[in-house]
Amino acid sequence: MSSIPKILVVDDEEDILEILRYNLEKEGFQVKTACDGPTAIEKATEFEPNLIILDIMMPGMDGIEVCQKLRSMPKFDQTIIAFLTARSEAFTQISALDSGGDDFINKPIKPNVLKSRINALLRRQSSGGGQLANEVIKFGDLEIDNEQFKVSVGNVDAGLAKKEFELLSLLASKPGKVFKRNEILSKIWGKDVIVGDRTIDVHIRKLREKIGEDYIQTMKGVGYKFEF
């Protein structure tokens, strides 16, 4: 099997497909395209891509339904699915994540942003999407040491509190994945502990103060994700 990442792009607009194909092939990826939902499922089954870029708004079978069908097949359990959308409404993003999506790529598409996002998503897959336990992980000058519960920025201890460390470790365990608020609350504070959304916001603000503004992104009305 080739080690070159395979990407399937699904959109009902031919010009979008050509733009994405051109930019992704220029980066060395193997690329196939589909212009509707049924074709996307057929090609995904044959091509077995590492990553699927999937438009939400398509006639007939929309992107959310395509994602649901793919996620019902065990062979796509580890496939990264990023929704391509010009819509920013929170309910659309929540529905997309609930269907099994991992991230969003916004239209209009900027090649440099696309390249960065794709690489971040593929890094997540290559790491197996696992937790960062019992190892030291580096993202640029940011170092996360899960054995010592320590985070350093430029070799300087960031001085994170326990919950701040746990929150950062969770987000960084799957770069590019959008963690919804209820998932964060459940995994960091537990289902039996009653805390509000404001608790997450405060911890995110403190993390940004200590490690910098660039690593943690807010998906308004949905949750947070780690980007590198």
C-alpha positions in Angstrom: 0.0 0.0 0.0 1.3 3.4 -0.9 2.4 5.7 1.9 1.1 8.8 0.0 -2.0 10.0 1.8 -5.2 9.6 -0.2 -7.9 12.3 -0.3 -11.4 12.1 -1.6 -13.1 15.5 -2.4 -16.9 15.7 -2.7 -18.7 18.7 -4.0 -21.4 19.4 -6.5 -19.6 22.4 -7.9 -17.0 21.4 -10.6 -14.9 24.5 -10.1 -14.5 23.8 -6.4 -13.5 20.2 -7.2 -10.8 21.4 -9.7 -9.4 24.0 -7.3 -9.1 21.5 -4.5 -7.7 18.7 -6.8 -5.1 21.1 -8.2 -3.9 22.4 -4.8 -3.9 18.9 -3.2 -2.1 17.2 -6.0 0.5 20.0 -6.0 1.2 19.0 -2.4 1.8 15.4 -3.5 -1.5 13.8 -2.3 -3.4 11.2 -4.2 -6.8 12.7 -5.0 -10.1 11.5 -6.4 -13.3 13.5 -6.7 -17.1 13.0 -6.6 -19.9 15.4 -7.4 -22.7 13.7 -5.4 -23.4 11.6 -2.4 -23.9 8.2 -3.9 -20.8 8.5 -6.1 -18.9 9.6 -3.0 -19.8 6.5 -1.1 -18.9 4.3 -4.1 -15.5 6.0 -4.6 -14.7 6.0 -0.9 -15.4 2.2 -0.8 -13.0 1.6 -3.7 -10.4 4.3 -3.0 -10.3 3.9 0.8 -9.1 7.5 1.4 -7.2 8.7 4.5 -9.2 11.9 4.4 -12.6 12.9 2.9 -13.4 16.5 2.2 -17.2 16.6 2.1 -19.5 19.5 1.1 -22.5 19.8 3.4 -24.9 21.5 1.0 -25.5 19.1 -1.9 -28.7 18.3 -3.7 -30.3 14.9 -3.1 -28.0 13.2 -0.5 -26.4 16.0 1.5 -23.0 15.7 3.2 -24.4 14.9 6.6 -26.2 11.9 5.2 -23.1 10.8 3.3 -21.1 11.0 6.5 -23.7 9.0 8.5 -23.6 6.2 5.9 -19.8 6.1 5.8 -19.6 6.0 9.6 -22.0 3.1 9.6 -19.3 1.0 7.8 -16.4 -0.2 10.0 -13.8 0.3 7.3 -14.3 4.1 7.7 -13.9 4.2 11.5 -10.5 5.8 11.3 -11.1 7.9 8.1 -11.0 11.6 8.8 -14.0 13.5 7.5 -13.8 17.3 7.1 -16.9 19.2 6.1 -16.6 21.8 3.4 -19.1 24.6 4.0 -19.9 28.2 3.5 -22.4 28.1 6.4 -21.4 29.1 9.9 -24.6 28.5 11.8 -24.0 26.6 15.0 -26.9 24.1 14.4 -25.3 23.1 11.1 -21.9 22.5 12.7 -23.4 20.5 15.6 -25.4 18.3 13.2 -22.3 17.7 11.1 -20.3 16.7 14.2 -23.1 14.5 15.4 -23.1 12.7 12.1 -19.4 11.7 12.7 -17.5 14.6 11.1 -14.2 15.7 12.5 -13.6 19.3 11.3 -14.7 22.1 9.0 -13.0 23.8 6.0 -14.6 27.0 5.2 -15.4 28.5 1.7 -14.0 30.5 0.1 -10.9 28.2 0.2 -7.5 29.7 0.8 -4.7 27.4 -0.5 -2.4 28.1 2.5 -5.1 27.5 5.0 -6.2 24.4 3.2 -2.7 23.0 3.2 -2.2 23.7 7.0 -5.6 22.2 7.9 -5.1 19.0 5.8 -1.7 18.4 7.3 -3.0 18.8 10.8 -5.9 16.4 10.1 -3.5 13.8 8.6 -1.1 14.1 11.6 -4.0 13.2 13.8 -4.7 10.1 11.8 -1.1 9.1 11.6 -0.9 9.3 15.4 -3.8 7.0 15.6 -5.9 9.6 17.3 -4.9 8.2 20.7 -4.3 9.9 23.9 -0.9 11.3 24.7 -0.3 9.2 27.8 3.2 8.1 28.8 5.0 10.2 26.2 6.4 13.6 25.4 4.8 15.3 22.4 6.2 18.5 20.8 4.3 21.0 18.6 6.9 23.6 17.6 8.1 25.1 20.9 5.2 23.6 22.8 6.1 20.4 24.7 3.6 18.3 26.5 5.0 15.8 29.0 2.3 13.4 30.2 4.6 11.5 32.5 5.5 14.6 34.5 2.2 16.4 33.9 4.2 19.3 32.6 3.9 21.7 29.7 6.8 23.8 28.5 6.9 26.7 26.0 10.4 27.4 24.6 11.8 25.2 27.4 10.1 27.3 30.0 7.5 25.6 32.3 4.1 27.0 31.5 2.9 26.4 35.1 -0.4 24.7 34.2 -2.9 23.8 36.9 -4.1 20.1 36.9 -7.4 20.8 35.0 -5.6 23.1 32.5 -3.1 20.3 31.8 -5.9 17.7 31.4 -7.8 20.0 29.0 -4.8 20.7 26.9 -3.8 17.1 26.8 -7.3 16.1 25.6 -7.4 18.7 22.8 -3.9 17.9 21.7 -4.6 14.2 21.6 -6.5 14.7 18.3 -5.2 17.8 16.5 -7.8 19.2 14.2 -10.7 17.4 16.0 -13.5 19.7 17.3 -14.3 18.7 20.8 -17.9 19.6 21.8 -18.5 21.3 25.1 -20.4 18.3 26.6 -17.6 16.0 25.6 -15.0 18.2 27.3 -17.1 18.5 30.4 -17.6 14.7 30.6 -14.0 13.8 30.0 -12.3 16.4 32.1 -14.8 17.1 34.9 -16.9 13.9 34.8 -20.6 13.4 34.4 -21.3 13.6 38.1 -19.7 17.0 38.6 -21.9 20.0 37.8 -20.0 22.8 36.2 -21.1 25.4 33.6 -19.9 26.2 30.1 -18.2 29.2 31.7 -15.8 26.9 33.5 -14.5 25.7 30.1 -14.1 29.2 28.8 -12.1 30.3 31.8 -9.7 27.4 31.5 -9.3 28.0 27.8 -8.5 31.7 28.5 -5.9 30.7 31.0 -4.4 28.1 28.7 -4.1 30.7 25.9 -2.4 33.1 28.4 0.2 30.5 29.3 0.9 28.7 26.0 -0.1 31.4 23.4 -3.2 32.2 21.4 -2.4 30.1 18.3 -2.9 26.5 19.5 -6.5 26.5 20.6 -9.3 27.6 18.3 -12.9 28.3 19.2 -15.7 26.8 17.1 -18.4 29.3 18.1 -21.5 27.6 19.6 -19.8 24.1 19.3 -16.6 23.7 21.2 -12.8 23.9 20.8 -10.0 22.3 18.8 -6.2 22.1 18.9 -4.3 23.3 15.8 -0.7 23.2 14.9 
